Amino acid sequence: MSDSEAILDDLFHSCAFMAFIEEYAGSNGLPDSDRTKWRAYSHFETSLAEANASRRNRLA
């Protein structure tokens, strides 16, 4: 596995990449860095909450 593939295995980096692509698709050029950052944080928090809920359900 190359370094470029391994970086997307990290949850936050994959959320940041997804946010960048979403912002890029909605912009005429490079996306705004602040909007991308906050979208990445939102995706990351949602992903963590889903993972924690899944863990709680498995333990219950």
Predicted model as a PDB file, atoms N, CA, C, CB and O in Angstrom, pLDDT in the B-factor column:
MODEL        1                                                                  
ATOM      1  N   MET A   1       0.854  -1.172   0.000  1.00 52.00           N  
ATOM      2  CA  MET A   1       0.000   0.000   0.000  1.00 52.00           C  
ATOM      3  C   MET A   1       0.902   1.237   0.000  1.00 52.00           C  
ATOM      4  CB  MET A   1      -0.973  -0.003   1.231  1.00 52.00           C  
ATOM      5  O   MET A   1       1.864   1.319   0.763  1.00 52.00           O  
ATOM      6  N   SER A   2       0.578   2.181  -0.855  1.00 60.00           N  
ATOM      7  CA  SER A   2       1.375   3.400  -0.928  1.00 60.00           C  
ATOM      8  C   SER A   2       0.952   4.373   0.165  1.00 60.00           C  
ATOM      9  CB  SER A   2       1.239   4.057  -2.312  1.00 60.00           C  
ATOM     10  O   SER A   2      -0.101   4.217   0.783  1.00 60.00           O  
ATOM     11  N   ASP A   3       1.791   5.379   0.392  1.00 59.00           N  
ATOM     12  CA  ASP A   3       1.469   6.395   1.396  1.00 59.00           C  
ATOM     13  C   ASP A   3       0.181   7.134   1.056  1.00 59.00           C  
ATOM     14  CB  ASP A   3       2.617   7.390   1.527  1.00 59.00           C  
ATOM     15  O   ASP A   3      -0.587   7.480   1.954  1.00 59.00           O  
ATOM     16  N   SER A   4      -0.065   7.379  -0.224  1.00 57.00           N  
ATOM     17  CA  SER A   4      -1.279   8.103  -0.609  1.00 57.00           C  
ATOM     18  C   SER A   4      -2.530   7.281  -0.322  1.00 57.00           C  
ATOM     19  CB  SER A   4      -1.229   8.474  -2.093  1.00 57.00           C  
ATOM     20  O   SER A   4      -3.582   7.854  -0.038  1.00 57.00           O  
ATOM     21  N   GLU A   5      -2.444   5.951  -0.388  1.00 59.00           N  
ATOM     22  CA  GLU A   5      -3.593   5.109  -0.043  1.00 59.00           C  
ATOM     23  C   GLU A   5      -3.745   4.999   1.465  1.00 59.00           C  
ATOM     24  CB  GLU A   5      -3.445   3.710  -0.661  1.00 59.00           C  
ATOM     25  O   GLU A   5      -4.866   4.973   1.974  1.00 59.00           O  
ATOM     26  N   ALA A   6      -2.644   4.934   2.177  1.00 64.00           N  
ATOM     27  CA  ALA A   6      -2.683   4.776   3.630  1.00 64.00           C  
ATOM     28  C   ALA A   6      -3.272   6.004   4.313  1.00 64.00           C  
ATOM     29  CB  ALA A   6      -1.284   4.506   4.168  1.00 64.00           C  
ATOM     30  O   ALA A   6      -3.934   5.871   5.342  1.00 64.00           O  
ATOM     31  N   ILE A   7      -3.047   7.190   3.769  1.00 57.00           N  
ATOM     32  CA  ILE A   7      -3.532   8.403   4.421  1.00 57.00           C  
ATOM     33  C   ILE A   7      -5.060   8.423   4.467  1.00 57.00           C  
ATOM     34  CB  ILE A   7      -3.006   9.649   3.693  1.00 57.00           C  
ATOM     35  O   ILE A   7      -5.642   8.972   5.402  1.00 57.00           O  
ATOM     36  N   LEU A   8      -5.712   7.831   3.468  1.00 58.00           N  
ATOM     37  CA  LEU A   8      -7.176   7.818   3.463  1.00 58.00           C  
ATOM     38  C   LEU A   8      -7.747   6.780   4.416  1.00 58.00           C  
ATOM     39  CB  LEU A   8      -7.689   7.557   2.063  1.00 58.00           C  
ATOM     40  O   LEU A   8      -8.955   6.760   4.653  1.00 58.00           O  
ATOM     41  N   ASP A   9      -6.895   5.913   4.971  1.00 73.00           N  
ATOM     42  CA  ASP A   9      -7.341   4.977   6.002  1.00 73.00           C  
ATOM     43  C   ASP A   9      -7.560   5.689   7.328  1.00 73.00           C  
ATOM     44  CB  ASP A   9      -6.326   3.847   6.175  1.00 73.00           C  
ATOM     45  O   ASP A   9      -8.287   5.187   8.185  1.00 73.00           O  
ATOM     46  N   ASP A  10      -6.943   6.848   7.510  1.00 86.00           N  
ATOM     47  CA  ASP A  10      -7.134   7.650   8.708  1.00 86.00           C  
ATOM     48  C   ASP A  10      -8.495   8.338   8.608  1.00 86.00           C  
ATOM     49  CB  ASP A  10      -5.980   8.696   8.884  1.00 86.00           C  
ATOM     50  O   ASP A  10      -8.800   8.963   7.593  1.00 86.00           O  
ATOM     51  N   LEU A  11      -9.307   8.226   9.650  1.00 90.00           N  
ATOM     52  CA  LEU A  11     -10.672   8.747   9.609  1.00 90.00           C  
ATOM     53  C   LEU A  11     -10.721  10.237   9.309  1.00 90.00           C  
ATOM     54  CB  LEU A  11     -11.366   8.474  10.917  1.00 90.00           C  
ATOM     55  O   LEU A  11     -11.485  10.666   8.445  1.00 90.00           O  
ATOM     56  N   PHE A  12      -9.915  11.036  10.011  1.00 92.00           N  
ATOM     57  CA  PHE A  12     -10.005  12.475   9.777  1.00 92.00           C  
ATOM     58  C   PHE A  12      -9.555  12.844   8.371  1.00 92.00           C  
ATOM     59  CB  PHE A  12      -9.170  13.227  10.801  1.00 92.00           C  
ATOM     60  O   PHE A  12     -10.174  13.694   7.731  1.00 92.00           O  
ATOM     61  N   HIS A  13      -8.493  12.221   7.884  1.00 91.00           N  
ATOM     62  CA  HIS A  13      -8.026  12.568   6.543  1.00 91.00           C  
ATOM     63  C   HIS A  13      -9.044  12.192   5.474  1.00 91.00           C  
ATOM     64  CB  HIS A  13      -6.700  11.883   6.257  1.00 91.00           C  
ATOM     65  O   HIS A  13      -9.208  12.912   4.489  1.00 91.00           O  
ATOM     66  N   SER A  14      -9.719  11.078   5.664  1.00 92.00           N  
ATOM     67  CA  SER A  14     -10.744  10.712   4.687  1.00 92.00           C  
ATOM     68  C   SER A  14     -11.932  11.669   4.755  1.00 92.00           C  
ATOM     69  CB  SER A  14     -11.213   9.269   4.920  1.00 92.00           C  
ATOM     70  O   SER A  14     -12.537  11.977   3.728  1.00 92.00           O  
ATOM     71  N   CYS A  15     -12.273  12.146   5.961  1.00 95.00           N  
ATOM     72  CA  CYS A  15     -13.345  13.139   6.101  1.00 95.00           C  
ATOM     73  C   CYS A  15     -12.934  14.467   5.468  1.00 95.00           C  
ATOM     74  CB  CYS A  15     -13.701  13.348   7.591  1.00 95.00           C  
ATOM     75  O   CYS A  15     -13.746  15.129   4.821  1.00 95.00           O  
ATOM     76  N   ALA A  16     -11.684  14.851   5.656  1.00 95.00           N  
ATOM     77  CA  ALA A  16     -11.181  16.099   5.065  1.00 95.00           C  
ATOM     78  C   ALA A  16     -11.187  16.010   3.544  1.00 95.00           C  
ATOM     79  CB  ALA A  16      -9.756  16.407   5.573  1.00 95.00           C  
ATOM     80  O   ALA A  16     -11.543  16.975   2.868  1.00 95.00           O  
ATOM     81  N   PHE A  17     -10.796  14.865   3.004  1.00 94.00           N  
ATOM     82  CA  PHE A  17     -10.807  14.691   1.552  1.00 94.00           C  
ATOM     83  C   PHE A  17     -12.228  14.762   1.013  1.00 94.00           C  
ATOM     84  CB  PHE A  17     -10.159  13.355   1.163  1.00 94.00           C  
ATOM     85  O   PHE A  17     -12.479  15.398  -0.010  1.00 94.00           O  
ATOM     86  N   MET A  18     -13.162  14.105   1.705  1.00 95.00           N  
ATOM     87  CA  MET A  18     -14.556  14.146   1.290  1.00 95.00           C  
ATOM     88  C   MET A  18     -15.085  15.581   1.324  1.00 95.00           C  
ATOM     89  CB  MET A  18     -15.411  13.239   2.189  1.00 95.00           C  
ATOM     90  O   MET A  18     -15.796  15.999   0.411  1.00 95.00           O  
ATOM     91  N   ALA A  19     -14.743  16.333   2.367  1.00 97.00           N  
ATOM     92  CA  ALA A  19     -15.173  17.725   2.476  1.00 97.00           C  
ATOM     93  C   ALA A  19     -14.597  18.567   1.336  1.00 97.00           C  
ATOM     94  CB  ALA A  19     -14.750  18.310   3.832  1.00 97.00           C  
ATOM     95  O   ALA A  19     -15.298  19.397   0.756  1.00 97.00           O  
ATOM     96  N   PHE A  20     -13.326  18.350   1.019  1.00 96.00           N  
ATOM     97  CA  PHE A  20     -12.694  19.097  -0.076  1.00 96.00           C  
ATOM     98  C   PHE A  20     -13.404  18.824  -1.393  1.00 96.00           C  
ATOM     99  CB  PHE A  20     -11.202  18.731  -0.194  1.00 96.00           C  
ATOM    100  O   PHE A  20     -13.691  19.751  -2.150  1.00 96.00           O  
ATOM    101  N   ILE A  21     -13.688  17.560  -1.667  1.00 95.00           N  
ATOM    102  CA  ILE A  21     -14.362  17.197  -2.921  1.00 95.00           C  
ATOM    103  C   ILE A  21     -15.759  17.816  -2.973  1.00 95.00           C  
ATOM    104  CB  ILE A  21     -14.452  15.656  -3.067  1.00 95.00           C  
ATOM    105  O   ILE A  21     -16.162  18.341  -4.011  1.00 95.00           O  
ATOM    106  N   GLU A  22     -16.497  17.760  -1.871  1.00 96.00           N  
ATOM    107  CA  GLU A  22     -17.840  18.349  -1.840  1.00 96.00           C  
ATOM    108  C   GLU A  22     -17.788  19.860  -2.054  1.00 96.00           C  
ATOM    109  CB  GLU A  22     -18.530  18.032  -0.506  1.00 96.00           C  
ATOM    110  O   GLU A  22     -18.586  20.412  -2.811  1.00 96.00           O  
ATOM    111  N   GLU A  23     -16.858  20.518  -1.394  1.00 96.00           N  
ATOM    112  CA  GLU A  23     -16.734  21.970  -1.567  1.00 96.00           C  
ATOM    113  C   GLU A  23     -16.258  22.320  -2.971  1.00 96.00           C  
ATOM    114  CB  GLU A  23     -15.768  22.551  -0.529  1.00 96.00           C  
ATOM    115  O   GLU A  23     -16.725  23.296  -3.557  1.00 96.00           O  
ATOM    116  N   TYR A  24     -15.340  21.538  -3.510  1.00 96.00           N  
ATOM    117  CA  TYR A  24     -14.836  21.780  -4.854  1.00 96.00           C  
ATOM    118  C   TYR A  24     -15.957  21.663  -5.881  1.00 96.00           C  
ATOM    119  CB  TYR A  24     -13.707  20.802  -5.186  1.00 96.00           C  
ATOM    120  O   TYR A  24     -16.044  22.462  -6.814  1.00 96.00           O  
ATOM    121  N   ALA A  25     -16.820  20.652  -5.700  1.00 94.00           N  
ATOM    122  CA  ALA A  25     -17.927  20.431  -6.635  1.00 94.00           C  
ATOM    123  C   ALA A  25     -18.898  21.601  -6.636  1.00 94.00           C  
ATOM    124  CB  ALA A  25     -18.669  19.144  -6.286  1.00 94.00           C  
ATOM    125  O   ALA A  25     -19.557  21.856  -7.644  1.00 94.00           O  
ATOM    126  N   GLY A  26     -18.993  22.311  -5.525  1.00 90.00           N  
ATOM    127  CA  GLY A  26     -19.940  23.423  -5.436  1.00 90.00           C  
ATOM    128  C   GLY A  26     -19.318  24.789  -5.665  1.00 90.00           C  
ATOM    129  O   GLY A  26     -19.982  25.808  -5.475  1.00 90.00           O  
ATOM    130  N   SER A  27     -18.056  24.828  -6.069  1.00 91.00           N  
ATOM    131  CA  SER A  27     -17.400  26.124  -6.244  1.00 91.00           C  
ATOM    132  C   SER A  27     -16.921  26.295  -7.680  1.00 91.00           C  
ATOM    133  CB  SER A  27     -16.220  26.268  -5.271  1.00 91.00           C  
ATOM    134  O   SER A  27     -16.875  25.341  -8.458  1.00 91.00           O  
ATOM    135  N   ASN A  28     -16.573  27.505  -8.005  1.00 84.00           N  
ATOM    136  CA  ASN A  28     -15.998  27.812  -9.322  1.00 84.00           C  
ATOM    137  C   ASN A  28     -14.506  28.020  -9.148  1.00 84.00           C  
ATOM    138  CB  ASN A  28     -16.669  29.077  -9.968  1.00 84.00           C  
ATOM    139  O   ASN A  28     -14.013  29.142  -9.257  1.00 84.00           O  
ATOM    140  N   GLY A  29     -13.802  26.963  -8.883  1.00 85.00           N  
ATOM    141  CA  GLY A  29     -12.369  27.045  -8.620  1.00 85.00           C  
ATOM    142  C   GLY A  29     -12.061  26.361  -7.314  1.00 85.00           C  
ATOM    143  O   GLY A  29     -12.768  25.439  -6.905  1.00 85.00           O  
ATOM    144  N   LEU A  30     -11.008  26.807  -6.656  1.00 92.00           N  
ATOM    145  CA  LEU A  30     -10.647  26.202  -5.378  1.00 92.00           C  
ATOM    146  C   LEU A  30     -11.674  26.538  -4.306  1.00 92.00           C  
ATOM    147  CB  LEU A  30      -9.259  26.666  -4.941  1.00 92.00           C  
ATOM    148  O   LEU A  30     -12.156  27.669  -4.234  1.00 92.00           O  
ATOM    149  N   PRO A  31     -12.008  25.561  -3.477  1.00 94.00           N  
ATOM    150  CA  PRO A  31     -12.995  25.810  -2.419  1.00 94.00           C  
ATOM    151  C   PRO A  31     -12.416  26.682  -1.306  1.00 94.00           C  
ATOM    152  CB  PRO A  31     -13.493  24.484  -1.835  1.00 94.00           C  
ATOM    153  O   PRO A  31     -11.201  26.748  -1.121  1.00 94.00           O  
ATOM    154  N   ASP A  32     -13.287  27.335  -0.583  1.00 95.00           N  
ATOM    155  CA  ASP A  32     -12.901  28.157   0.561  1.00 95.00           C  
ATOM    156  C   ASP A  32     -12.346  27.247   1.658  1.00 95.00           C  
ATOM    157  CB  ASP A  32     -14.114  28.993   1.089  1.00 95.00           C  
ATOM    158  O   ASP A  32     -12.983  26.259   2.022  1.00 95.00           O  
ATOM    159  N   SER A  33     -11.180  27.570   2.179  1.00 95.00           N  
ATOM    160  CA  SER A  33     -10.523  26.694   3.154  1.00 95.00           C  
ATOM    161  C   SER A  33     -11.288  26.606   4.470  1.00 95.00           C  
ATOM    162  CB  SER A  33      -9.114  27.181   3.419  1.00 95.00           C  
ATOM    163  O   SER A  33     -11.335  25.539   5.082  1.00 95.00           O  
ATOM    164  N   ASP A  34     -11.893  27.718   4.920  1.00 97.00           N  
ATOM    165  CA  ASP A  34     -12.646  27.666   6.177  1.00 97.00           C  
ATOM    166  C   ASP A  34     -13.895  26.807   6.049  1.00 97.00           C  
ATOM    167  CB  ASP A  34     -13.032  29.071   6.620  1.00 97.00           C  
ATOM    168  O   ASP A  34     -14.197  26.018   6.945  1.00 97.00           O  
ATOM    169  N   ARG A  35     -14.622  26.949   4.950  1.00 96.00           N  
ATOM    170  CA  ARG A  35     -15.815  26.116   4.741  1.00 96.00           C  
ATOM    171  C   ARG A  35     -15.431  24.642   4.653  1.00 96.00           C  
ATOM    172  CB  ARG A  35     -16.564  26.548   3.460  1.00 96.00           C  
ATOM    173  O   ARG A  35     -16.127  23.780   5.188  1.00 96.00           O  
ATOM    174  N   THR A  36     -14.327  24.360   3.979  1.00 97.00           N  
ATOM    175  CA  THR A  36     -13.854  22.986   3.858  1.00 97.00           C  
ATOM    176  C   THR A  36     -13.465  22.435   5.221  1.00 97.00           C  
ATOM    177  CB  THR A  36     -12.665  22.907   2.893  1.00 97.00           C  
ATOM    178  O   THR A  36     -13.789  21.293   5.548  1.00 97.00           O  
ATOM    179  N   LYS A  37     -12.773  23.241   6.016  1.00 97.00           N  
ATOM    180  CA  LYS A  37     -12.343  22.802   7.344  1.00 97.00           C  
ATOM    181  C   LYS A  37     -13.547  22.470   8.218  1.00 97.00           C  
ATOM    182  CB  LYS A  37     -11.481  23.884   8.017  1.00 97.00           C  
ATOM    183  O   LYS A  37     -13.567  21.420   8.861  1.00 97.00           O  
ATOM    184  N   TRP A  38     -14.541  23.334   8.253  1.00 97.00           N  
ATOM    185  CA  TRP A  38     -15.696  23.089   9.107  1.00 97.00           C  
ATOM    186  C   TRP A  38     -16.539  21.925   8.606  1.00 97.00           C  
ATOM    187  CB  TRP A  38     -16.548  24.336   9.200  1.00 97.00           C  
ATOM    188  O   TRP A  38     -17.139  21.202   9.402  1.00 97.00           O  
ATOM    189  N   ARG A  39     -16.588  21.740   7.290  1.00 97.00           N  
ATOM    190  CA  ARG A  39     -17.300  20.576   6.740  1.00 97.00           C  
ATOM    191  C   ARG A  39     -16.556  19.293   7.132  1.00 97.00           C  
ATOM    192  CB  ARG A  39     -17.430  20.684   5.180  1.00 97.00           C  
ATOM    193  O   ARG A  39     -17.185  18.289   7.466  1.00 97.00           O  
ATOM    194  N   ALA A  40     -15.232  19.324   7.092  1.00 97.00           N  
ATOM    195  CA  ALA A  40     -14.432  18.152   7.494  1.00 97.00           C  
ATOM    196  C   ALA A  40     -14.668  17.824   8.959  1.00 97.00           C  
ATOM    197  CB  ALA A  40     -12.927  18.401   7.245  1.00 97.00           C  
ATOM    198  O   ALA A  40     -14.848  16.659   9.311  1.00 97.00           O  
ATOM    199  N   TYR A  41     -14.669  18.849   9.824  1.00 97.00           N  
ATOM    200  CA  TYR A  41     -14.942  18.621  11.249  1.00 97.00           C  
ATOM    201  C   TYR A  41     -16.322  18.001  11.444  1.00 97.00           C  
ATOM    202  CB  TYR A  41     -14.839  19.941  12.039  1.00 97.00           C  
ATOM    203  O   TYR A  41     -16.494  17.097  12.262  1.00 97.00           O  
ATOM    204  N   SER A  42     -17.290  18.483  10.699  1.00 97.00           N  
ATOM    205  CA  SER A  42     -18.654  17.963  10.805  1.00 97.00           C  
ATOM    206  C   SER A  42     -18.710  16.491  10.400  1.00 97.00           C  
ATOM    207  CB  SER A  42     -19.612  18.790   9.932  1.00 97.00           C  
ATOM    208  O   SER A  42     -19.308  15.670  11.097  1.00 97.00           O  
ATOM    209  N   HIS A  43     -18.080  16.161   9.263  1.00 96.00           N  
ATOM    210  CA  HIS A  43     -18.038  14.761   8.824  1.00 96.00           C  
ATOM    211  C   HIS A  43     -17.344  13.884   9.867  1.00 96.00           C  
ATOM    212  CB  HIS A  43     -17.313  14.642   7.466  1.00 96.00           C  
ATOM    213  O   HIS A  43     -17.792  12.774  10.152  1.00 96.00           O  
ATOM    214  N   PHE A  44     -16.253  14.390  10.431  1.00 95.00           N  
ATOM    215  CA  PHE A  44     -15.482  13.634  11.417  1.00 95.00           C  
ATOM    216  C   PHE A  44     -16.315  13.372  12.673  1.00 95.00           C  
ATOM    217  CB  PHE A  44     -14.192  14.388  11.783  1.00 95.00           C  
ATOM    218  O   PHE A  44     -16.343  12.248  13.175  1.00 95.00           O  
ATOM    219  N   GLU A  45     -16.989  14.399  13.179  1.00 96.00           N  
ATOM    220  CA  GLU A  45     -17.818  14.235  14.374  1.00 96.00           C  
ATOM    221  C   GLU A  45     -18.959  13.260  14.119  1.00 96.00           C  
ATOM    222  CB  GLU A  45     -18.377  15.587  14.829  1.00 96.00           C  
ATOM    223  O   GLU A  45     -19.276  12.437  14.978  1.00 96.00           O  
ATOM    224  N   THR A  46     -19.570  13.345  12.957  1.00 96.00           N  
ATOM    225  CA  THR A  46     -20.652  12.429  12.602  1.00 96.00           C  
ATOM    226  C   THR A  46     -20.138  10.991  12.531  1.00 96.00           C  
ATOM    227  CB  THR A  46     -21.285  12.838  11.257  1.00 96.00           C  
ATOM    228  O   THR A  46     -20.779  10.065  13.028  1.00 96.00           O  
ATOM    229  N   SER A  47     -18.980  10.820  11.910  1.00 93.00           N  
ATOM    230  CA  SER A  47     -18.390   9.483  11.796  1.00 93.00           C  
ATOM    231  C   SER A  47     -18.041   8.903  13.158  1.00 93.00           C  
ATOM    232  CB  SER A  47     -17.144   9.528  10.923  1.00 93.00           C  
ATOM    233  O   SER A  47     -18.276   7.722  13.412  1.00 93.00           O  
ATOM    234  N   LEU A  48     -17.482   9.729  14.034  1.00 92.00           N  
ATOM    235  CA  LEU A  48     -17.161   9.261  15.379  1.00 92.00           C  
ATOM    236  C   LEU A  48     -18.420   8.876  16.149  1.00 92.00           C  
ATOM    237  CB  LEU A  48     -16.391  10.335  16.143  1.00 92.00           C  
ATOM    238  O   LEU A  48     -18.440   7.852  16.832  1.00 92.00           O  
ATOM    239  N   ALA A  49     -19.460   9.679  16.044  1.00 93.00           N  
ATOM    240  CA  ALA A  49     -20.716   9.382  16.735  1.00 93.00           C  
ATOM    241  C   ALA A  49     -21.310   8.068  16.228  1.00 93.00           C  
ATOM    242  CB  ALA A  49     -21.725  10.534  16.542  1.00 93.00           C  
ATOM    243  O   ALA A  49     -21.804   7.265  17.019  1.00 93.00           O  
ATOM    244  N   GLU A  50     -21.263   7.848  14.913  1.00 92.00           N  
ATOM    245  CA  GLU A  50     -21.781   6.599  14.355  1.00 92.00           C  
ATOM    246  C   GLU A  50     -20.961   5.403  14.830  1.00 92.00           C  
ATOM    247  CB  GLU A  50     -21.784   6.658  12.823  1.00 92.00           C  
ATOM    248  O   GLU A  50     -21.521   4.353  15.148  1.00 92.00           O  
ATOM    249  N   ALA A  51     -19.646   5.555  14.879  1.00 88.00           N  
ATOM    250  CA  ALA A  51     -18.781   4.468  15.344  1.00 88.00           C  
ATOM    251  C   ALA A  51     -19.045   4.162  16.813  1.00 88.00           C  
ATOM    252  CB  ALA A  51     -17.300   4.827  15.135  1.00 88.00           C  
ATOM    253  O   ALA A  51     -19.104   2.997  17.205  1.00 88.00           O  
ATOM    254  N   ASN A  52     -19.201   5.199  17.620  1.00 89.00           N  
ATOM    255  CA  ASN A  52     -19.473   4.988  19.045  1.00 89.00           C  
ATOM    256  C   ASN A  52     -20.832   4.334  19.257  1.00 89.00           C  
ATOM    257  CB  ASN A  52     -19.411   6.318  19.804  1.00 89.00           C  
ATOM    258  O   ASN A  52     -20.966   3.457  20.111  1.00 89.00           O  
ATOM    259  N   ALA A  53     -21.832   4.738  18.503  1.00 90.00           N  
ATOM    260  CA  ALA A  53     -23.162   4.130  18.618  1.00 90.00           C  
ATOM    261  C   ALA A  53     -23.110   2.662  18.208  1.00 90.00           C  
ATOM    262  CB  ALA A  53     -24.189   4.892  17.748  1.00 90.00           C  
ATOM    263  O   ALA A  53     -23.748   1.812  18.831  1.00 90.00           O  
ATOM    264  N   SER A  54     -22.357   2.375  17.173  1.00 88.00           N  
ATOM    265  CA  SER A  54     -22.220   0.990  16.725  1.00 88.00           C  
ATOM    266  C   SER A  54     -21.535   0.141  17.806  1.00 88.00           C  
ATOM    267  CB  SER A  54     -21.418   0.927  15.402  1.00 88.00           C  
ATOM    268  O   SER A  54     -21.946  -0.993  18.054  1.00 88.00           O  
ATOM    269  N   ARG A  55     -20.499   0.683  18.445  1.00 85.00           N  
ATOM    270  CA  ARG A  55     -19.813  -0.031  19.518  1.00 85.00           C  
ATOM    271  C   ARG A  55     -20.748  -0.284  20.692  1.00 85.00           C  
ATOM    272  CB  ARG A  55     -18.587   0.752  19.982  1.00 85.00           C  
ATOM    273  O   ARG A  55     -20.761  -1.374  21.262  1.00 85.00           O  
ATOM    274  N   ARG A  56     -21.532   0.735  21.050  1.00 85.00           N  
ATOM    275  CA  ARG A  56     -22.470   0.578  22.168  1.00 85.00           C  
ATOM    276  C   ARG A  56     -23.502  -0.494  21.857  1.00 85.00           C  
ATOM    277  CB  ARG A  56     -23.171   1.912  22.480  1.00 85.00           C  
ATOM    278  O   ARG A  56     -23.858  -1.286  22.729  1.00 85.00           O  
ATOM    279  N   ASN A  57     -23.987  -0.525  20.619  1.00 87.00           N  
ATOM    280  CA  ASN A  57     -24.979  -1.533  20.223  1.00 87.00           C  
ATOM    281  C   ASN A  57     -24.403  -2.941  20.268  1.00 87.00           C  
ATOM    282  CB  ASN A  57     -25.503  -1.236  18.822  1.00 87.00           C  
ATOM    283  O   ASN A  57     -25.103  -3.884  20.635  1.00 87.00           O  
ATOM    284  N   ARG A  58     -23.135  -3.094  19.897  1.00 85.00           N  
ATOM    285  CA  ARG A  58     -22.515  -4.418  19.941  1.00 85.00           C  
ATOM    286  C   ARG A  58     -22.307  -4.890  21.362  1.00 85.00           C  
ATOM    287  CB  ARG A  58     -21.192  -4.407  19.206  1.00 85.00           C  
ATOM    288  O   ARG A  58     -22.373  -6.088  21.640  1.00 85.00           O  
ATOM    289  N   LEU A  59     -22.052  -3.944  22.272  1.00 80.00           N  
ATOM    290  CA  LEU A  59     -21.806  -4.314  23.666  1.00 80.00           C  
ATOM    291  C   LEU A  59     -23.104  -4.565  24.443  1.00 80.00           C  
ATOM    292  CB  LEU A  59     -21.001  -3.223  24.353  1.00 80.00           C  
ATOM    293  O   LEU A  59     -23.094  -5.232  25.478  1.00 80.00           O  
ATOM    294  N   ALA A  60     -24.199  -4.037  23.947  1.00 70.00           N  
ATOM    295  CA  ALA A  60     -25.482  -4.170  24.661  1.00 70.00           C  
ATOM    296  C   ALA A  60     -26.118  -5.527  24.450  1.00 70.00           C  
ATOM    297  CB  ALA A  60     -26.447  -3.090  24.215  1.00 70.00           C  
ATOM    298  O   ALA A  60     -27.196  -5.793  24.982  1.00 70.00           O  
TER     299      ALA A  60                                                      
ENDMDL                                                                          
END                                                                             
